[in-house]
């Protein structure tokens, strides 16, 4: 099994209300993906509630293989969900590891 973990940092100058709206829209869109992409084994999105930390969003997901992660990354429904952050994302960090 592959665990796929991604952290997102949104732009600092993004107004708080817009930031919250974008974060919630992204969470909703990503968490709907298992109904559209059957090889997602588990997925969840956490929105940071600790202002002392620097990352805004954590995405955790599980796949059977790294090939499934790669297929997920280019799947049209995932690409569409990722567009929600396209203009407001400052940084992204990712790790994929096998268990």
N, C-alpha and C positions, 0 to 999 in steps of 0.2 A: 504494500500500500504506500502511496505517496501522499504526504501532507504538504499542502501548498499554502504558504502564509505570506500575505502581502500587507505592507503598511503604507498608508498614504498621508502626506502632509499637504494641506491646502494653503493657498496663498495667504500671507499675513494680512494683506490689505482688503481681503474679502469681508464685507460687512457681516456682522454676527448673524443676523437673521437670514441672509442669503446662504451663509455657510451652513447653518443648521438645515435649511431647506434642501440644499444640495446633498448633504450627508444622508438625510432621511430618504431622499429620492434614490440615491445610489443603493442604500441598504435594501429598500423595497425591491428594486430591480434585480439586484444580485440574488436575493433570497427567493425570487420567483424562478430562477434558472433551472433548478432540478426538475421542474415539471416540463421543461423544454429540452434539456440536455440530459439524457438518461444515464450517462456514465459519471455524473457527479454523484459521489457516495454520500457526501455531507457538505454543507456550506453554511456559514454564518458570517455576519458582519457586525462588528462591535464599534460603537461610536465612543470616542474617548470622553470620559467625564472628569478627568483629572487635568486641570489647567496647568499643572506643573510639568506635564509631559509634552513632548514636542510633536508626536504623531497624532493625527486626527481620527483616522479610520484604520481598523484592523480587519482583514478578511482572512478567514480560516476555511480551508476546504480539503476534502479527501478524494483521492482517485485511486483506481487500481494500479495504473501504470503512469510513467512519465509521458508516454505517447498520448494517454488520455488528457493529461495536463496541456500538452501541446495542442491537441484537437480543441479543447475547451478555449484556449487563448485566441483561436481564430474563428470559433463558432460565431455565426452572425448575431445570435441573441446576446452572447457575451460582449461582442464588439459594440453592439448598440448600448448595452448597459454601461460599458466603460466610457462611452462618449459623455456621460453625465459629468464626469470629472475632467474631461479634456481641457477645458479653458480655465479651470480653477485649481488644478493640481500643481503644486510646487515641486514635489518630490515623491518618489516611490521606491520602496525597498522590498525585495522578495527573497524567499528561500523555499526550496523544494527538497524534502528529505524523505528517505525511505525508512519504513518501520516494518 
